[in-house]
Amino acid sequence: MSTFKKLFQQTFIYGLATVLPRMLSFLLIPLYTEVLPKEEYGEISVIFAYFVLFNVVLAYGMETAFFRFYHKKEDRNDVLNTSGLSLVVTSLVFFGIAFLVKDYISQITGIGIEYIRLAIWILLLDALVIIPFAWLRASERPMRYAVIKILNVAVNLGLNVFFLLYLADLSKDSAFFESIYIPDFEISYVFISNVIASGLTLLLMLPFYFKIEFRFNPVLWKSMMKYAFPVLIAGIAFSVNEVFDRIMLDYLLPADIARSEIGAYAACYKLALFMTLFATAFRLGIEPFFFSHAGSKNASQTYAQITNYFVVFGSMILLAVIVFVDLLKVLLIQNDTYWEAMEIVPLILLANLFLGIYHNLSVWYKITDRTKFGGYISVAGAVLTIVLNILLIPIISYTGSAIATLAAYGLMMILSFYFGQKYYPIPYDLKKIIGYLCLSIILSALSFYVFPGNYLVGIPLLLLFIGIVYVSEKDQILKIIQS
């Protein structure tokens, strides 16, 4: 098998393992919004926001350090043992301390103690499979990696459906199901599903722990931690940009409406997942290409063309989702009380398009080994996120959070472009890129704000955009089809 064929297959499988779980979890939106009132879904959203932050902290960049040193050092077992033991010890220490102070955590977060207990277990189980999953990737076992990842989400999804939709009815006719059914226990069932799925994943990854030896190299560990620390800072900053708005809404809004507002915001936020899935799949597929072509003669021109394609398709998705957003909200958000936050959808869609463009622009610091700029840019975005949320939430609630997200990702995009042109100039066709973006934004605004739900106007606007793209990119499109 050729190197490039192998690279393509592995990239495809890892991409599938990342994107498909997100698509499967997308199916939970109709379930949650049908079964749960806004305030309960809001509480779940706040807890998951903490999950994202603590997952980054508990990983503390060790996964990235593992890859770096595993391929760098001759004694790979040394890296395996040291990183594996490091994560096990820190995870168990976290578990012990968290259980000791769980009452205090519940008090300061306003999250029920019963949910705190389940959350601690989930964080522990997820932390213990970080290095095993990294080892699968380093050992070039993409199929096993993908199967376990997808199985985790499938089990989680299946248990959610069982507990929230069927258990109550089954308990009426079966003593066994009656024994496990508890009324008004929906939120706990959501997290119990997660605990079982994470426990199964750890069980499937146990062969890794039979491979490691209890040998710890403190010198190597210090080197790995030195490498991992900037990754941790960048990860925390990026998590702040992604989910910290839910936590700030919880603190800054009046207690009697906070969780309800967060529930509506989080549900409508999910409608931007179409853009997120596209951007994630594109990034996973194209990143290996960026690195493999870094030394080629026309690399910068190729990167410019790729970014142009991303903006074209991203702008098309932005407009398409806006045109059909009234249909999507009915299909995906079952309870119309959640629809009050629909005003944030265009802002979040555009924000995620900016984030996708940022990832494309970030090729410059990855191939020039200036990855510290990724941390700087993420921190700048995080600071702006926090400041704008503090200023805007008390005035305009979750709309302020949506504006903050858009502003943060927009800033990250602009900073990456500015520094990229300084250190690794790429001849982007700004006229085309800005033209497509502006046209898509204008047509989306017309469809959403001037002609909402009017398909007689919205669909022709979408066809107009597609026609303009085809006329402008006709030669390139024909080349791609022919090749």
Buried (B, 14 or more C-beta within 10 A) or exposed (E): EEEEEEBBEBBBBBBBBBBBBBEBBBEBBBBBBEBBBBBBBBBBBBBBBBBBBBBBBBBBBBBBBBBBBBEEBEEBEBBBBBBBBBBBEBBEEBBEEBBEEBEEBBEEBEBBEEBBBBBBBBBBBBBBBBBBBBBBBBBEBBEBBBBBBBBBBBBBBBBBBBBBEEBBEBBEEEEEBEEBBEEEBBBBBBBBBBBBBBBBBBEBBEEBEEEBEEEBBEEBBEBBBEBBBBBBBBBBBBBBBBBBBBBBBBBBBEEEBBBBBBBBBBBBBBBBBBBBBBBBBBBBBBBBBBEEBBEEEEBBEBBBBBBBBBBBBBBBBBBBBBBBBBEBBEEBBBBEEBBBBBBBBBBBBBBBBBBBBBBBBBBBBBBEEBBEBBBBBBBBBBBBBBEBBBEBBEEEBBBBBBBBBBBBBBBBBBBBBEBBBEEBEBEBBEEBBEBBBEBBBEBBEBBBEEBBEBBEBBBEBBEEBBEBBEEBBEEEBEEEEEE
